[in-house]
Amino acid sequence: MSKVIQQGPAHDFKKVLRHSPFHDRIEQQSQIKSWSPWNGYQTARVFDSLSAEYFAIRSSCSVMDLTPMEKYRITGVDALKFLNRLVTRDISNIKPGRVTYVVWCNDEGKVLDDGTIFHLQQGEYRLCSQHHQLDWLLISSLGMDVTISEETHEVAALSVQGPTAYSVLTAAGFVGLDSLKPFGIVHTSFNGTDVTVSRTGYTGDLGYELWVDPANALSMWDCVFSVKERGLYDIRCIGLEALEMVRIEAGFIMPGDDFNTAETTIRAGHDRSPFEVGLGWVVNFDKGHFTGKQALLKEKALPIQRRLVKLSVEGNKSPDQAFIYDAKNGNNIGAIKVQCWSPILKANLALADIEYANGKPPTELWTEIFYQKELAWRVQWARCTVSETAFWSHSRRSATPPPAY
């Protein structure tokens, strides 16, 4: 039967927000003290300048604390069986030392969350997710010989992203990165301390995530930032707002922000399936049973009715939460969920939930933007263009070894 080991106290939002193992260094780096809660942790939104943090990701090297991310260790005889029934993607061929992106649904085929599965070593997995998933994991594991250990507080994580990320970590003494391919894992060390490095990230750029015991978190941080102190490369801490900008550029979705998850939806019809949020490519019907499979098979046989799409919006006025209209008939067919102005692309970028007609998006889309100028509200119409690919991508993200700047 399934077993659970819950590491540390459960979330209690009546208590003061937790500090991550990196907090002492983060507190020192934070100049404007702009904080936000993330899974019960105190997290920086902006350290000093949003524009500087954004360009650190796109032009040099950025560092962000990922400790608040939900993390679960999955072990046992039925670990693979359990995970393959949980998620929509076939993970049976994910070898040890590899990572894959996944999504999981309820019985109605509606998305509960997305995340990554790390095959750490033979039969041992780590599932990372945006939201707390322990209850759903336990329900899904009934009748299986699997152990689920919540290790959110037991693993400190640091994201190192940007064009010089490889050069910075190499200069810091991390070895084995020259042959590490995207979505790969290497178990290495720094100053005699064990650390797991994955070539993963949420920026769409070259990047790595470092996973270490909390007791060694500060020494790992200092090891990375010693490269800056030696004058070799610039390194800058980034917060949630800069990450939001680059993930929109990369076309990455955020459950709970871009769409309602099945667990949080109150009214019928407001949750979304993988097909409706552009994740049909991670649904594999060729494998055995997984939760939501029958509902998704029925949905796939019908024309898609709505979709979360990537939009470029003309002009430079923010289309935040603006409605989307079909130019052919003037109907309101949806709304923008998240948006940003891309400094590197000089464009308004957005993710919008829109209705489809006969399985296809309208041929011409417009949005009505309200904005304030000199204390007066104004309105402007802007044309929207659907993009089927990421707004921004770079070859260095997949180059192995990465270019040494």
N, C-alpha and C positions, 0 to 999 in steps of 0.2 A: 504494500500500500504506500501511498505517497506520504512524504514527511516534510515538514517545514522547520527551518531554523531561522528565527528572526533575530538579526544582529542589531543590538542597540534598541533604544526606546522607540515606540511607534510615534508617528507624527502627532503633535499636539500644538495647534496653532494658537492656543491661549498662552503658550510659553514664549519667551524671547527667542527670536530666530537664532538658529545654530550658526557657529562660525566654522568654516572649513579649516583643515590643517594648514592652508596657505594664508590664513587671515592676517597674521602679523605682517607679512610682506604686502598683501593687498591693501591693508590699512595705510601703510607707509606710502604706497604708490598713488592712492586715491587723493586727488587734490580738491575735488568739489563735493565729496561725500554724498554722491547720488546713489542710493541703495534701493534694492527691490527684493522682494521675497521670491525664492525659487525652491520649491520642494522643501520648505521649512528652513532654508539657509538664507543668510544675508548675502546678497550678490550685488556687485557693482553694475549700474546701468551705464554710467560714463565715468571714466577716471579723470580726464582733464578736458580733452577736446574731441568731439565726435568725429570731426573731419580727419584729425591726426590719427585716430584709432582706425578709421576706415582705411586710410592709405597705408597704415602699417600692415594690414592684411593683404592689400593688393600690390604693395611696392617693396616691403621689407620683411619684417618678422613680427608676428603678434603672439601674445600668450594670454590664455583665458583659463580660469578655474572651472573645471567640469565636474568637480566633486558632487554637486547636488543632483546630477543625473541619477535616475533610478537604476540600480544594478542588482542583478540576481544571478547566483551561481546555480547551475543545473547539473546534477550528477545522478548516477544510478544506472541500473541495467536498462531501464526504459527511457533514458534521457533523450536520445534521438527520436524515439517513437513519440514521446510526449511533445517535443518541439515541432515535429513534422505534422502532428495533428493540430497543434495550436495555430500555426501560421499558414498563410495561403501559398507560400513559396515552397518548392521542394528543396530541402536542405540536406538530403541524404548524401549528396556528393561534395559537401563542404568539408574539405580535409582539415586536419589539425594545422593550426597556424594560419587560418584564413578567417575572414569576416564577411558577412553578407547582410544586406538590408532586407527587412521583412515588415509585414503588416499582419495584424490579426483582427478577426471579426467576431461578432456574436452569431447566433444561429440564423438571424435574418440577413446575414451577409453585410452588416454595417460595421464600419471601422471602429474598433475600440482604441487602438493606438498603433504607432509604428515604432521601429527601433532597429537595433543591430544585434546579430548573434555572433559571438566570438567563439570559435572552436579552439579553445586554449590548448588542450592536449587530448589524446584519445579518450572519448567518452566524457569530457568535461567542458562545459559551455558556460558562457556569460551572456545574459540577455540584458541589454540596456534599453531603457524606454524613457519617454518624456514624462509620463505620469505614473503614479503609484498603481501597480498591477498585481500585487501579491494575492489579493482575494480571487481575482480571475484565474491566476495561475494555479492556485490550490483547487479551485472547482474543476479546472480543466485536467488536472492530474489525478483525479479520483480513479482508483483501481490500478494505478501504475506504480511500478517500483522505481520511484524517482525522489530525489531530495532537492528541495528548493531552499536555498539560503539567501536571505536578503542581505546584501553586502554593500549597500549604498554608503554607509558610514565607515565601512572597513577598508575601502579602497579610495585613495586620493587620486584625482585625475587632472591632468593638465593638457590643454590643447595648444600646440605650437604650429601656427599656420602662416603661410606667405612664401614669396619667391625664395627667400634666404633661409627658410626653416631647416632644410637639409644641411646647409653650410653651418648654421648656428649649432645644431645638435652635434654635428661631426666635430666642430671646434670645441664643444663642451666635453667631448670624450665618449659619446655614445657610439658604439660599434655595431656593425651589421646592417647599417641603413643603406649602403650602396647597392645591395641586391634585394632590398625590400620592395616588393611590388605593391601597387594600390590594393587595398583591402587585405594586406598581409600583416602578419604578426611576427615579431622577433622578441625573444626573451634575452635580455642583455643586462648590463650592469654599469653603474657609474660610481667611482670611488668605492668599489667593493660592495655596493648595494644593488640588490636585484630590482629590476624594473622591466615591465612589459611595454613595448612600443608597438603601436599599430599605425599603419599608414591610412588613416581615416580622418574625417573632419566634416564640418558643416558649412564650409566656406566656398566650396567649388574650386579651391586652389590647391597648390602643393601644401601638404600638411601632415602632421603626426599627432597622436594622442598618447600621452605617457601615463601609465598606471602603476601605482606604487603604494606600499604600506604607509599609512598616515604618519607613522613615526619617522619616516624618512622624507616626508614631503618638503619640509623647508630646505633640507640639504640638496634635494633635487632642484628646487627653485633656484637656490643660490648657484648651483652648478650651471644651470642654463644662463642665468643673468651675469655670470662671471665673464661670459663672452663679450657682453656689452661693456663691462668694467675694464676689460683689456683693450677696448677701442677697436675691436674687430668688426662688429656688426651692431647696428641699432636694433633694439628690441623694445617693444611697447606693450603694456597691458591693455587689453580691450574689455569692454563691457557688453551687456546684452543689446544695446542699441546699434553698435557697429556690427555685431553678429547678425542682427535682423536685416540690415541693409545688404550684406553680402549673400545671405541665404536666399533673399528674394532675387538677386542678380543670378544666382546659380539655379533658380527654379525649384528649390527645396521647399517642401510643405511643412507646416507646423500644426498637428492635430490640436484642436481646442482654440486655435487662433484663426486659422484659415477656414475651418469647418467644425461643426459640432461633432464630438465623438458620441458613439452609441450610449456610453455610460452616463453622459451628462445631458443628453437631449431630453427635453420635457415633453414637447409636442410631437405627434406623429408626422413623419415626412421631413423632419428637419435634420435627421442624421444622414450620413453619406456612405456609399459603398466604395470599394477600391476603384471601380470603373468611373465613378462620379468625381473622384479627386485625382484622376490621371495616373492611378497605380495599377491599371490592368496588367501591366507587364510583370508584376510580381505575383500574379494569380496563376497557379499551375494546376490544371484540371487532370493532368496525366498521372499525378501521384494518387495515393489512396485518400481515404476520407480525411477532411479537415473541417473545422468548425465554420459553418456558413457556406459550404460547398454547394449544397443543393439550391440554396437561394441564389447564389451567384451564377450557377448554370442557367437558371430560369431568366435572370436579368440579362445575361450575355446574349440570349436568343432574341432579345427585343431591341429596337432602336434606343440608343441612349437618350435620356430625357433632359439631363442637365450635366454640367461639367465644371470643375474648377479649372480655369484656363489662365495662362500667362498672357498678360496684355501690356503692350507699350501704348502710352497715352500721349498724344501730341501736346506740345506746349510745356510750360514749366510750373503751372499751377497745381498744387497738391490735390489729387482726386480722392482723398481719404474718405472712405465710406460712401462714395458717390454711387448713384444708381446708373445702371447700364440700360441703354435703349436700342431696340431694333429699328434701324433707319427706314426699313421698308414699310412698317406699319405704325411706328411710333410707340410700340408697347414697351413697358418696363419689363425687362427679362432677367434682371439680376442686380447684383451690387458688388462693388469692390470690397474685398475683405482686408487686404494689407497692401501697402504701397510704399515706395521710396523714390527719391530722386537719386539716380546713379551718377556720381561724380565722374566715374571713368567712362561711362557711355553717353553722358550728357542727355539723359532721357528719363521720363517718368515711367516707372515700371510698377506693375501691379499683378496681384492674383485676384481673380473675380469669379464668383459663382454665377453662372448664367444658364438659362434654359436653351435647349436645343430644339430644332424643328426637323422632324424626320431623321433624327440621328446626326444632324449636322448643325454647326453654329450658324447664326445669321451671317450673311455676306458683308454687311456693313453695320458696325457698332459705334455708338456715340455715348458719351457720358456728360452729365450735367454737373458742373463743378461750381460750388459756392465758395467764395473766398472773401477775406476782409482786406481792404486797402484804405489807408488813411481814415480808419474808424468807420468806414462805410462798407456794407456788404454788397458784393457784386456777383454776377453769374456769368459763366462762360461754358460754351459747348466745345467738346474736344473729341476728335476721332480716335477710336481705339483699334489696334491691330493685334490679332491673336498670333502668338508665337508657339510653335510646336516643339521648339528646342529651348535650351537654357539661353537666357539673355547674354550670359557671359561665360566663357570657358577659355582655358589656356592649355597648351600642349604640355607644359611642365607638370601639370597635375598627374599625368600618367607616365611621364618619362622615367625610365629606370636604367642607370641611376639618374637622379634629377640633375639639372645643370648646377654647377658650383659657382655661385656668383661671388 
